[in-house]
Amino acid sequence: MPKRAKELMQNENWILVDVRPQIDWCRKHAYPSKNCQYFIPLEVRDLRTFTKQAASLAIFPERVFSSSGYANVEENENFIEEVVEEGLWGEKVILYDDVGGVIGEEMMDFQDGVQTPSLMAIHELVARGFGAENIKHMAAGLEWWDEVEDFEIGSAEQMPMGM
């Protein structure tokens, strides 16, 4: 939950990490947080990605007019490198995305283990040897962070240097 995440950041030096695409982080993010994208906007560069984009738009036509600036995403092959470049490898991190999710006990209308970007990112980090004891997850995501009084929301016109 966002309240617990804020307590861990303030009292135990945990670092908040937003795994959403950079364009979404720039528009709105929990403050203070770093951004390491687990998914990136899909770039149409060949027939395969064109077909994926076209199929996505056929199934979800509302994405044509989406304010996100992209219609589909793909896994960021450089996710681990972004974590390392941010100096986060081995640090105590709390990952979040838009909606969160849960592992274990069902809560907040989430089914156990529903795959969200932040949960997938946690799995990737642990599989690569990050250390499960250094990773936490903000179950409610950015949606609930925004609902808690006195929690700051940041935005950026462009990505800071080094991100």
BAMAR-296699 format. One line per field, with one value per atom (N, C-alpha, C, O): residue in three letters; atom name; x, y, z. Coordinates in nm, 3 decimals, padded with zeros to 5 digits. Example, Ala and Ser with C-alpha at 12.3 -4.5 7.8 and 13.67 -1.06 7.14 Angstrom:
BEGIN
residuo <- [Ala	Ala	Ala	Ala	Ser	Ser	Ser	Ser]
atomo <- [N	CA	C	O	N	CA	C	O]
xx <- [01.319	01.230	01.320	01.424	01.285	01.367	01.290	01.341]
yy <- [-00.569	-00.450	-00.330	-00.332	-00.225	-00.106	00.003	00.114]
zz <- [00.780	00.780	00.780	00.846	00.708	00.714	00.787	00.804]
***
This chain:
BEGIN
residuo <- [Met	Met	Met	Met	Pro	Pro	Pro	Pro	Lys	Lys	Lys	Lys	Arg	Arg	Arg	Arg	Ala	Ala	Ala	Ala	Lys	Lys	Lys	Lys	Glu	Glu	Glu	Glu	Leu	Leu	Leu	Leu	Met	Met	Met	Met	Gln	Gln	Gln	Gln	Asn	Asn	Asn	Asn	Glu	Glu	Glu	Glu	Asn	Asn	Asn	Asn	Trp	Trp	Trp	Trp	Ile	Ile	Ile	Ile	Leu	Leu	Leu	Leu	Val	Val	Val	Val	Asp	Asp	Asp	Asp	Val	Val	Val	Val	Arg	Arg	Arg	Arg	Pro	Pro	Pro	Pro	Gln	Gln	Gln	Gln	Ile	Ile	Ile	Ile	Asp	Asp	Asp	Asp	Trp	Trp	Trp	Trp	Cys	Cys	Cys	Cys	Arg	Arg	Arg	Arg	Lys	Lys	Lys	Lys	His	His	His	His	Ala	Ala	Ala	Ala	Tyr	Tyr	Tyr	Tyr	Pro	Pro	Pro	Pro	Ser	Ser	Ser	Ser	Lys	Lys	Lys	Lys	Asn	Asn	Asn	Asn	Cys	Cys	Cys	Cys	Gln	Gln	Gln	Gln	Tyr	Tyr	Tyr	Tyr	Phe	Phe	Phe	Phe	Ile	Ile	Ile	Ile	Pro	Pro	Pro	Pro	Leu	Leu	Leu	Leu	Glu	Glu	Glu	Glu	Val	Val	Val	Val	Arg	Arg	Arg	Arg	Asp	Asp	Asp	Asp	Leu	Leu	Leu	Leu	Arg	Arg	Arg	Arg	Thr	Thr	Thr	Thr	Phe	Phe	Phe	Phe	Thr	Thr	Thr	Thr	Lys	Lys	Lys	Lys	Gln	Gln	Gln	Gln	Ala	Ala	Ala	Ala	Ala	Ala	Ala	Ala	Ser	Ser	Ser	Ser	Leu	Leu	Leu	Leu	Ala	Ala	Ala	Ala	Ile	Ile	Ile	Ile	Phe	Phe	Phe	Phe	Pro	Pro	Pro	Pro	Glu	Glu	Glu	Glu	Arg	Arg	Arg	Arg	Val	Val	Val	Val	Phe	Phe	Phe	Phe	Ser	Ser	Ser	Ser	Ser	Ser	Ser	Ser	Ser	Ser	Ser	Ser	Gly	Gly	Gly	Gly	Tyr	Tyr	Tyr	Tyr	Ala	Ala	Ala	Ala	Asn	Asn	Asn	Asn	Val	Val	Val	Val	Glu	Glu	Glu	Glu	Glu	Glu	Glu	Glu	Asn	Asn	Asn	Asn	Glu	Glu	Glu	Glu	Asn	Asn	Asn	Asn	Phe	Phe	Phe	Phe	Ile	Ile	Ile	Ile	Glu	Glu	Glu	Glu	Glu	Glu	Glu	Glu	Val	Val	Val	Val	Val	Val	Val	Val	Glu	Glu	Glu	Glu	Glu	Glu	Glu	Glu	Gly	Gly	Gly	Gly	Leu	Leu	Leu	Leu	Trp	Trp	Trp	Trp	Gly	Gly	Gly	Gly	Glu	Glu	Glu	Glu	Lys	Lys	Lys	Lys	Val	Val	Val	Val	Ile	Ile	Ile	Ile	Leu	Leu	Leu	Leu	Tyr	Tyr	Tyr	Tyr	Asp	Asp	Asp	Asp	Asp	Asp	Asp	Asp	Val	Val	Val	Val	Gly	Gly	Gly	Gly	Gly	Gly	Gly	Gly	Val	Val	Val	Val	Ile	Ile	Ile	Ile	Gly	Gly	Gly	Gly	Glu	Glu	Glu	Glu	Glu	Glu	Glu	Glu	Met	Met	Met	Met	Met	Met	Met	Met	Asp	Asp	Asp	Asp	Phe	Phe	Phe	Phe	Gln	Gln	Gln	Gln	Asp	Asp	Asp	Asp	Gly	Gly	Gly	Gly	Val	Val	Val	Val	Gln	Gln	Gln	Gln	Thr	Thr	Thr	Thr	Pro	Pro	Pro	Pro	Ser	Ser	Ser	Ser	Leu	Leu	Leu	Leu	Met	Met	Met	Met	Ala	Ala	Ala	Ala	Ile	Ile	Ile	Ile	His	His	His	His	Glu	Glu	Glu	Glu	Leu	Leu	Leu	Leu	Val	Val	Val	Val	Ala	Ala	Ala	Ala	Arg	Arg	Arg	Arg	Gly	Gly	Gly	Gly	Phe	Phe	Phe	Phe	Gly	Gly	Gly	Gly	Ala	Ala	Ala	Ala	Glu	Glu	Glu	Glu	Asn	Asn	Asn	Asn	Ile	Ile	Ile	Ile	Lys	Lys	Lys	Lys	His	His	His	His	Met	Met	Met	Met	Ala	Ala	Ala	Ala	Ala	Ala	Ala	Ala	Gly	Gly	Gly	Gly	Leu	Leu	Leu	Leu	Glu	Glu	Glu	Glu	Trp	Trp	Trp	Trp	Trp	Trp	Trp	Trp	Asp	Asp	Asp	Asp	Glu	Glu	Glu	Glu	Val	Val	Val	Val	Glu	Glu	Glu	Glu	Asp	Asp	Asp	Asp	Phe	Phe	Phe	Phe	Glu	Glu	Glu	Glu	Ile	Ile	Ile	Ile	Gly	Gly	Gly	Gly	Ser	Ser	Ser	Ser	Ala	Ala	Ala	Ala	Glu	Glu	Glu	Glu	Gln	Gln	Gln	Gln	Met	Met	Met	Met	Pro	Pro	Pro	Pro	Met	Met	Met	Met	Gly	Gly	Gly	Gly	Met	Met	Met	Met]
atomo <- [N	CA	C	O	N	CA	C	O	N	CA	C	O	N	CA	C	O	N	CA	C	O	N	CA	C	O	N	CA	C	O	N	CA	C	O	N	CA	C	O	N	CA	C	O	N	CA	C	O	N	CA	C	O	N	CA	C	O	N	CA	C	O	N	CA	C	O	N	CA	C	O	N	CA	C	O	N	CA	C	O	N	CA	C	O	N	CA	C	O	N	CA	C	O	N	CA	C	O	N	CA	C	O	N	CA	C	O	N	CA	C	O	N	CA	C	O	N	CA	C	O	N	CA	C	O	N	CA	C	O	N	CA	C	O	N	CA	C	O	N	CA	C	O	N	CA	C	O	N	CA	C	O	N	CA	C	O	N	CA	C	O	N	CA	C	O	N	CA	C	O	N	CA	C	O	N	CA	C	O	N	CA	C	O	N	CA	C	O	N	CA	C	O	N	CA	C	O	N	CA	C	O	N	CA	C	O	N	CA	C	O	N	CA	C	O	N	CA	C	O	N	CA	C	O	N	CA	C	O	N	CA	C	O	N	CA	C	O	N	CA	C	O	N	CA	C	O	N	CA	C	O	N	CA	C	O	N	CA	C	O	N	CA	C	O	N	CA	C	O	N	CA	C	O	N	CA	C	O	N	CA	C	O	N	CA	C	O	N	CA	C	O	N	CA	C	O	N	CA	C	O	N	CA	C	O	N	CA	C	O	N	CA	C	O	N	CA	C	O	N	CA	C	O	N	CA	C	O	N	CA	C	O	N	CA	C	O	N	CA	C	O	N	CA	C	O	N	CA	C	O	N	CA	C	O	N	CA	C	O	N	CA	C	O	N	CA	C	O	N	CA	C	O	N	CA	C	O	N	CA	C	O	N	CA	C	O	N	CA	C	O	N	CA	C	O	N	CA	C	O	N	CA	C	O	N	CA	C	O	N	CA	C	O	N	CA	C	O	N	CA	C	O	N	CA	C	O	N	CA	C	O	N	CA	C	O	N	CA	C	O	N	CA	C	O	N	CA	C	O	N	CA	C	O	N	CA	C	O	N	CA	C	O	N	CA	C	O	N	CA	C	O	N	CA	C	O	N	CA	C	O	N	CA	C	O	N	CA	C	O	N	CA	C	O	N	CA	C	O	N	CA	C	O	N	CA	C	O	N	CA	C	O	N	CA	C	O	N	CA	C	O	N	CA	C	O	N	CA	C	O	N	CA	C	O	N	CA	C	O	N	CA	C	O	N	CA	C	O	N	CA	C	O	N	CA	C	O	N	CA	C	O	N	CA	C	O	N	CA	C	O	N	CA	C	O	N	CA	C	O	N	CA	C	O	N	CA	C	O	N	CA	C	O	N	CA	C	O	N	CA	C	O	N	CA	C	O	N	CA	C	O	N	CA	C	O	N	CA	C	O	N	CA	C	O	N	CA	C	O	N	CA	C	O	N	CA	C	O	N	CA	C	O	N	CA	C	O	N	CA	C	O	N	CA	C	O	N	CA	C	O	N	CA	C	O	N	CA	C	O	N	CA	C	O	N	CA	C	O	N	CA	C	O	N	CA	C	O	N	CA	C	O	N	CA	C	O	N	CA	C	O	N	CA	C	O	N	CA	C	O	N	CA	C	O	N	CA	C	O	N	CA	C	O	N	CA	C	O	N	CA	C	O]
xx <- [00.084	00.000	00.089	00.199	00.041	00.122	00.169	00.281	00.085	00.125	00.246	00.341	00.244	00.356	00.481	00.592	00.463	00.577	00.642	00.765	00.562	00.617	00.692	00.798	00.639	00.707	00.843	00.942	00.847	00.973	01.075	01.194	01.029	01.119	01.176	01.296	01.091	01.134	01.216	01.312	01.180	01.242	01.351	01.438	01.347	01.441	01.516	01.582	01.505	01.579	01.548	01.636	01.426	01.386	01.368	01.336	01.388	01.380	01.258	01.240	01.177	01.057	01.095	01.161	01.053	01.088	00.962	00.888	00.938	00.825	00.869	00.967	00.797	00.837	00.756	00.767	00.674	00.593	00.681	00.795	00.629	00.705	00.742	00.668	00.857	00.912	00.814	00.806	00.739	00.644	00.537	00.492	00.496	00.397	00.459	00.394	00.584	00.654	00.666	00.648	00.696	00.709	00.577	00.577	00.466	00.335	00.297	00.245	00.324	00.280	00.351	00.356	00.406	00.471	00.465	00.447	00.480	00.489	00.621	00.725	00.616	00.737	00.790	00.712	00.916	01.018	01.027	01.019	01.043	01.065	01.162	01.178	01.225	01.311	01.231	01.132	01.274	01.202	01.295	01.399	01.255	01.321	01.209	01.132	01.200	01.086	01.091	01.187	00.987	00.978	00.922	00.964	00.828	00.774	00.804	00.811	00.822	00.842	00.738	00.688	00.705	00.611	00.662	00.780	00.570	00.606	00.645	00.570	00.762	00.810	00.790	00.843	00.712	00.688	00.812	00.843	00.882	01.008	01.017	01.112	00.917	00.917	00.775	00.684	00.758	00.624	00.565	00.446	00.649	00.600	00.544	00.434	00.618	00.570	00.453	00.365	00.452	00.338	00.212	00.106	00.223	00.109	00.060	-00.060	00.153	00.116	00.042	-00.059	00.092	00.028	-00.111	-00.206	-00.123	-00.251	-00.353	-00.469	-00.310	-00.400	-00.446	-00.563	-00.355	-00.389	-00.493	-00.588	-00.474	-00.569	-00.703	-00.807	-00.703	-00.829	-00.908	-01.031	-00.839	-00.904	-00.941	-01.048	-00.854	-00.876	-00.873	-00.775	-00.978	-00.976	-00.964	-00.921	-01.002	-00.991	-00.846	-00.820	-00.751	-00.610	-00.562	-00.458	-00.638	-00.602	-00.599	-00.514	-00.693	-00.705	-00.655	-00.688	-00.577	-00.527	-00.435	-00.356	-00.447	-00.360	-00.220	-00.131	-00.198	-00.067	00.040	00.159	-00.002	00.095	00.145	00.229	00.093	00.131	00.012	-00.076	00.010	-00.103	-00.071	-00.162	00.056	00.094	00.235	00.308	00.270	00.403	00.471	00.407	00.601	00.678	00.776	00.807	00.823	00.916	01.046	01.099	01.094	01.218	01.336	01.360	01.410	01.526	01.636	01.725	01.631	01.734	01.690	01.752	01.585	01.533	01.642	01.661	01.710	01.814	01.925	01.974	01.964	02.067	02.022	02.102	01.893	01.842	01.850	01.884	01.819	01.828	01.972	01.997	02.066	02.208	02.253	02.320	02.218	02.260	02.207	02.272	02.090	02.033	02.097	02.065	02.187	02.253	02.163	02.181	02.066	01.968	01.999	01.937	02.094	02.121	02.164	02.263	02.090	02.122	02.068	02.078	02.012	01.951	01.813	01.761	01.756	01.620	01.522	01.517	01.443	01.354	01.208	01.179	01.118	00.974	00.928	00.933	00.882	00.839	00.689	00.611	00.651	00.509	00.483	00.574	00.355	00.307	00.176	00.157	00.087	-00.040	-00.131	-00.184	-00.150	-00.251	-00.199	-00.275	-00.075	-00.021	-00.059	-00.041	-00.113	-00.145	-00.100	-00.040	-00.127	-00.088	-00.034	-00.066	00.048	00.094	00.054	00.085	-00.015	-00.058	-00.203	-00.292	-00.226	-00.361	-00.432	-00.379	-00.555	-00.634	-00.674	-00.715	-00.662	-00.701	-00.730	-00.686	-00.802	-00.830	-00.883	-00.847	-00.967	-01.027	-00.926	-00.957	-00.805	-00.706	-00.708	-00.715	-00.701	-00.684	-00.537	-00.450	-00.511	-00.374	-00.294	-00.336	-00.180	-00.085	-00.119	-00.056	-00.218	-00.249	-00.123	-00.062	-00.086	00.040	00.026	-00.044	00.094	00.103	00.249	00.336	00.279	00.419	00.511	00.624	00.465	00.553	00.579	00.691	00.479	00.502	00.593	00.677	00.577	00.665	00.808	00.904	00.824	00.957	01.024	01.143	00.946	01.000	01.050	01.160	00.968	01.007	01.138	01.228	01.148	01.269	01.392	01.497	01.378	01.491	01.536	01.655	01.441	01.475	01.539	01.637	01.485	01.541	01.685	01.764	01.719	01.854	01.946	02.061	01.898	01.984	01.982	02.074	01.879	01.873	01.867	01.928	01.795	01.780	01.640	01.608	01.557	01.416	01.400	01.300	01.495	01.485	01.496	01.462	01.544	01.560	01.451	01.462	01.344	01.237	01.103	01.068	01.031	00.892	00.808	00.860	00.677	00.583	00.473	00.417	00.440	00.331	00.203	00.173	00.128	00.014	-00.088	-00.144	-00.116	-00.221	-00.173	-00.254	-00.044	00.009	-00.013	-00.054	00.015	00.006	-00.137	-00.157	-00.236	-00.375	-00.407	-00.475	-00.357	-00.386	-00.292	-00.330	-00.170	-00.077	-00.142	-00.134	-00.205	-00.271	-00.390	-00.429	-00.446	-00.564	-00.529	-00.615	-00.405	-00.366	-00.326	-00.241	-00.386	-00.357	-00.210	-00.151	-00.153	-00.014	00.090	00.207	00.050	00.146	00.170	00.076	00.294	00.328	00.330	00.373	00.280	00.282	00.377	00.369	00.466	00.560	00.529	00.453	00.588	00.581	00.709	00.780	00.738	00.859	00.831	00.765	00.880	00.861	00.951	00.917	01.062	01.152	01.225	01.225	01.285	01.355	01.480	01.551	01.507	01.631	01.751	01.740	01.864	01.986	02.018	02.000	02.065	02.104	01.990	02.009	01.872	01.761	01.726	01.634]
yy <- [-00.118	00.000	00.125	00.122	00.232	00.355	00.408	00.456	00.400	00.454	00.378	00.439	00.247	00.165	00.193	00.198	00.210	00.242	00.372	00.382	00.472	00.601	00.588	00.649	00.509	00.487	00.420	00.460	00.320	00.251	00.344	00.337	00.431	00.528	00.625	00.653	00.675	00.776	00.719	00.782	00.601	00.546	00.442	00.423	00.375	00.266	00.279	00.185	00.395	00.426	00.335	00.311	00.286	00.212	00.313	00.429	00.268	00.355	00.314	00.196	00.411	00.387	00.385	00.476	00.278	00.262	00.238	00.142	00.327	00.320	00.240	00.275	00.131	00.046	00.073	-00.001	00.177	00.212	00.273	00.313	00.281	00.347	00.490	00.558	00.533	00.664	00.777	00.872	00.768	00.873	00.887	00.998	00.776	00.780	00.838	00.916	00.801	00.855	01.007	01.079	01.055	01.200	01.271	01.380	01.212	01.275	01.281	01.382	01.171	01.163	01.046	00.936	01.071	00.964	00.994	01.109	00.890	00.908	00.978	00.941	01.078	01.156	01.122	01.124	01.092	01.081	00.937	00.844	00.919	00.784	00.791	00.895	00.678	00.663	00.584	00.521	00.588	00.517	00.416	00.453	00.289	00.182	00.109	00.036	00.127	00.078	-00.073	-00.127	-00.143	-00.286	-00.307	-00.397	-00.223	-00.222	-00.086	00.015	-00.085	00.040	00.047	-00.057	00.167	00.177	00.096	00.099	00.025	-00.056	00.035	00.124	00.011	00.085	-00.003	-00.113	00.046	-00.030	-00.019	00.087	-00.132	-00.132	-00.243	-00.249	-00.333	-00.441	-00.497	-00.450	-00.596	-00.653	-00.713	-00.700	-00.778	-00.839	-00.733	-00.750	-00.626	-00.524	-00.445	-00.401	-00.429	-00.364	-00.447	-00.393	-00.579	-00.669	-00.666	-00.664	-00.667	-00.661	-00.532	-00.533	-00.420	-00.291	-00.287	-00.241	-00.335	-00.335	-00.423	-00.384	-00.541	-00.630	-00.566	-00.575	-00.502	-00.434	-00.325	-00.312	-00.247	-00.139	-00.193	-00.130	-00.308	-00.369	-00.419	-00.407	-00.474	-00.525	-00.412	-00.415	-00.313	-00.200	-00.069	00.006	-00.039	00.082	00.212	00.314	00.209	00.330	00.374	00.489	00.284	00.319	00.415	00.480	00.425	00.518	00.660	00.741	00.690	00.824	00.832	00.927	00.735	00.730	00.848	00.889	00.902	01.013	00.966	01.048	00.835	00.783	00.811	00.818	00.828	00.852	00.725	00.730	00.610	00.483	00.389	00.402	00.292	00.199	00.064	-00.010	00.030	-00.100	-00.091	00.005	-00.190	-00.193	-00.326	-00.423	-00.327	-00.450	-00.452	-00.348	-00.571	-00.582	-00.506	-00.513	-00.434	-00.358	-00.452	-00.499	-00.479	-00.568	-00.510	-00.583	-00.381	-00.315	-00.287	-00.206	-00.354	-00.328	-00.346	-00.257	-00.458	-00.484	-00.380	-00.332	-00.344	-00.241	-00.107	-00.036	-00.073	00.052	00.049	00.149	-00.066	-00.081	-00.059	00.011	-00.120	-00.106	00.039	00.095	00.099	00.238	00.337	00.437	00.309	00.397	00.374	00.444	00.277	00.248	00.175	00.186	00.101	00.035	-00.112	-00.172	-00.170	-00.313	-00.341	-00.285	-00.428	-00.465	-00.368	-00.396	-00.255	-00.161	-00.211	-00.305	-00.151	-00.185	-00.104	00.019	-00.173	-00.104	-00.147	-00.261	-00.053	-00.078	-00.050	00.064	-00.152	-00.136	-00.107	-00.157	-00.024	00.001	00.030	00.063	00.017	00.056	00.131	00.190	00.130	00.202	00.142	00.213	00.010	-00.053	-00.153	-00.193	-00.193	-00.285	-00.429	-00.479	-00.494	-00.636	-00.700	-00.633	-00.827	-00.894	-01.033	-01.096	-01.079	-01.217	-01.270	-01.209	-01.383	-01.438	-01.404	-01.436	-01.338	-01.308	-01.210	-01.104	-01.246	-01.155	-01.034	-01.046	-00.916	-00.793	-00.686	-00.696	-00.585	-00.470	-00.511	-00.450	-00.612	-00.660	-00.714	-00.725	-00.748	-00.810	-00.960	-01.005	-01.035	-01.179	-01.207	-01.131	-01.317	-01.357	-01.378	-01.452	-01.313	-01.338	-01.283	-01.321	-01.193	-01.134	-01.063	-00.985	-01.090	-01.037	-00.889	-00.852	-00.807	-00.665	-00.634	-00.713	-00.523	-00.493	-00.495	-00.545	-00.442	-00.440	-00.580	-00.610	-00.667	-00.804	-00.879	-00.958	-00.856	-00.920	-00.869	-00.946	-00.740	-00.683	-00.744	-00.773	-00.764	-00.829	-00.969	-01.008	-01.043	-01.179	-01.175	-01.255	-01.083	-01.070	-01.039	-01.099	-00.946	-00.909	-01.026	-01.052	-01.095	-01.209	-01.320	-01.381	-01.347	-01.450	-01.418	-01.509	-01.290	-01.248	-01.231	-01.188	-01.264	-01.262	-01.135	-01.111	-01.052	-00.925	-00.945	-00.868	-01.043	-01.067	-01.030	-00.912	-01.131	-01.108	-01.026	-00.956	-01.034	-00.959	-00.809	-00.731	-00.767	-00.625	-00.569	-00.457	-00.646	-00.601	-00.605	-00.704	-00.497	-00.492	-00.440	-00.392	-00.451	-00.417	-00.329	-00.360	-00.220	-00.134	-00.187	-00.159	-00.265	-00.339	-00.253	-00.297	-00.135	-00.054	00.033	00.091	00.043	00.120	00.269	00.322	00.337	00.482	00.532	00.640	00.453	00.496	00.527	00.625	00.445	00.469	00.572	00.642	00.583	00.685	00.822	00.906	00.841	00.968	00.995	01.111	00.892	00.907	00.942	00.988	00.922	00.943	01.089	01.142	01.152	01.292	01.309	01.222	01.420	01.456	01.373	01.376	01.299	01.226	01.306	01.346	01.330	01.417	01.341	01.226	01.411	01.359	01.448	01.570	01.387	01.463	01.452	01.365	01.540	01.532	01.594	01.665	01.565	01.618	01.641	01.559	01.751	01.777	01.686	01.652	01.649	01.556	01.474	01.509	01.367	01.281	01.351	01.416	01.340	01.395	01.324	01.211	01.390	01.331	01.202	01.194	01.102	00.977	00.879	00.773	00.912	00.818	00.759	00.678]
zz <- [00.000	00.000	00.000	00.053	-00.058	-00.066	00.070	00.081	00.171	00.302	00.355	00.406	00.345	00.391	00.307	00.360	00.177	00.090	00.133	00.139	00.163	00.204	00.337	00.354	00.430	00.558	00.536	00.597	00.450	00.422	00.357	00.387	00.269	00.205	00.308	00.307	00.395	00.491	00.606	00.651	00.653	00.773	00.749	00.834	00.634	00.611	00.478	00.434	00.415	00.291	00.173	00.090	00.164	00.045	-00.068	-00.043	-00.192	-00.309	-00.392	-00.423	-00.428	-00.509	-00.656	-00.706	-00.727	-00.868	-00.951	-00.929	-01.045	-01.137	-01.259	-01.324	-01.290	-01.403	-01.529	-01.627	-01.528	-01.645	-01.755	-01.728	-01.878	-01.984	-01.945	-01.875	-01.992	-01.960	-01.987	-01.909	-02.097	-02.132	-02.023	-01.994	-01.963	-01.855	-01.728	-01.657	-01.699	-01.582	-01.593	-01.495	-01.715	-01.734	-01.706	-01.648	-01.746	-01.724	-01.577	-01.529	-01.506	-01.367	-01.299	-01.354	-01.182	-01.107	-00.958	-00.917	-00.878	-00.733	-00.706	-00.760	-00.622	-00.594	-00.456	-00.360	-00.441	-00.544	-00.594	-00.514	-00.720	-00.773	-00.889	-00.953	-00.914	-01.032	-01.133	-01.099	-01.258	-01.363	-01.431	-01.485	-01.427	-01.501	-01.574	-01.512	-01.704	-01.781	-01.799	-01.854	-01.754	-01.782	-01.922	-01.994	-01.961	-02.097	-02.159	-02.089	-02.290	-02.364	-02.475	-02.519	-02.522	-02.634	-02.754	-02.787	-02.818	-02.934	-03.050	-03.089	-03.103	-03.220	-03.343	-03.350	-03.439	-03.561	-03.649	-03.701	-03.664	-03.738	-03.842	-03.920	-03.843	-03.940	-03.951	-03.883	-04.036	-04.059	-03.931	-03.906	-03.851	-03.727	-03.631	-03.578	-03.609	-03.515	-03.575	-03.502	-03.709	-03.773	-03.752	-03.719	-03.771	-03.753	-03.609	-03.584	-03.515	-03.373	-03.342	-03.272	-03.394	-03.371	-03.435	-03.373	-03.558	-03.628	-03.556	-03.541	-03.511	-03.438	-03.308	-03.271	-03.239	-03.114	-03.137	-03.060	-03.242	-03.271	-03.319	-03.296	-03.386	-03.428	-03.307	-03.304	-03.209	-03.089	-02.993	-02.932	-02.982	-02.891	-02.970	-02.960	-03.048	-03.131	-03.051	-03.105	-02.923	-02.841	-02.823	-02.788	-02.846	-02.832	-02.941	-02.926	-03.051	-03.157	-03.102	-03.139	-03.013	-02.958	-02.814	-02.742	-02.773	-02.637	-02.608	-02.693	-02.488	-02.449	-02.412	-02.388	-02.406	-02.368	-02.473	-02.442	-02.598	-02.704	-02.770	-02.859	-02.727	-02.789	-02.783	-02.697	-02.875	-02.882	-02.821	-02.783	-02.811	-02.761	-02.701	-02.727	-02.623	-02.561	-02.590	-02.631	-02.568	-02.577	-02.461	-02.403	-02.427	-02.315	-02.345	-02.456	-02.246	-02.259	-02.239	-02.128	-02.345	-02.336	-02.248	-02.206	-02.221	-02.141	-01.997	-01.929	-01.951	-01.817	-01.710	-01.626	-01.712	-01.611	-01.620	-01.518	-01.742	-01.760	-01.701	-01.642	-01.718	-01.661	-01.508	-01.445	-01.450	-01.304	-01.258	-01.160	-01.329	-01.294	-01.313	-01.226	-01.427	-01.455	-01.352	-01.323	-01.297	-01.194	-01.057	-00.961	-01.050	-00.923	-00.825	-00.703	-00.877	-00.791	-00.763	-00.676	-00.836	-00.820	-00.676	-00.629	-00.608	-00.471	-00.366	-00.247	-00.408	-00.314	-00.273	-00.333	-00.172	-00.128	-00.212	-00.201	-00.295	-00.389	-00.370	-00.332	-00.397	-00.398	-00.540	-00.585	-00.611	-00.749	-00.755	-00.675	-00.853	-00.876	-01.023	-01.100	-01.060	-01.192	-01.171	-01.065	-01.268	-01.252	-01.146	-01.061	-01.152	-01.067	-00.965	-00.878	-00.973	-00.874	-00.900	-01.010	-00.800	-00.806	-00.676	-00.592	-00.658	-00.534	-00.561	-00.663	-00.468	-00.466	-00.330	-00.228	-00.328	-00.199	-00.171	-00.250	-00.060	-00.014	-00.107	-00.140	-00.148	-00.231	-00.150	-00.034	-00.210	-00.143	-00.247	-00.361	-00.209	-00.295	-00.432	-00.532	-00.438	-00.563	-00.663	-00.782	-00.619	-00.707	-00.683	-00.569	-00.791	-00.778	-00.751	-00.791	-00.683	-00.651	-00.779	-00.868	-00.787	-00.894	-01.031	-01.129	-01.041	-01.171	-01.221	-01.149	-01.344	-01.396	-01.431	-01.524	-01.354	-01.383	-01.412	-01.374	-01.477	-01.508	-01.386	-01.395	-01.273	-01.156	-01.102	-01.060	-01.102	-01.057	-01.153	-01.110	-01.283	-01.381	-01.365	-01.378	-01.337	-01.316	-01.193	-01.194	-01.086	-00.966	-00.999	-00.960	-01.072	-01.111	-01.191	-01.167	-01.285	-01.367	-01.281	-01.299	-01.188	-01.102	-01.015	-01.003	-00.954	-00.868	-00.952	-00.908	-01.071	-01.158	-01.199	-01.225	-01.205	-01.243	-01.123	-01.139	-01.002	-00.885	-00.803	-00.725	-00.819	-00.747	-00.596	-00.522	-00.551	-00.406	-00.361	-00.346	-00.340	-00.306	-00.178	-00.163	-00.087	00.039	00.018	00.107	-00.099	-00.129	-00.219	-00.268	-00.240	-00.330	-00.258	-00.195	-00.270	-00.224	-00.339	-00.440	-00.321	-00.427	-00.370	-00.264	-00.438	-00.394	-00.458	-00.574	-00.380	-00.431	-00.503	-00.604	-00.457	-00.517	-00.632	-00.703	-00.651	-00.762	-00.752	-00.649	-00.862	-00.867	-00.845	-00.790	-00.888	-00.870	-00.725	-00.696	-00.632	-00.491	-00.431	-00.338	-00.483	-00.435	-00.450	-00.361	-00.563	-00.595	-00.502	-00.485	-00.442	-00.356	-00.212	-00.138	-00.172	-00.033	-00.012	-00.084	00.085	00.114	00.153	00.217	00.114	00.144	00.069	00.105	-00.032	-00.113	-00.239	-00.307	-00.269	-00.381	-00.513	-00.521	-00.616	-00.752	-00.831	-00.823	-00.905	-00.985	-01.133	-01.175	-01.210	-01.356	-01.409	-01.338	-01.533	-01.595	-01.742	-01.806	-01.796	-01.938	-02.021	-02.134	-01.965	-02.032	-01.926	-01.808	-01.969	-01.876	-01.824	-01.901	-01.693	-01.639	-01.701	-01.748	-01.702	-01.755	-01.679	-01.558	-01.752	-01.690	-01.672	-01.612	-01.723	-01.708	-01.842	-01.852]
***
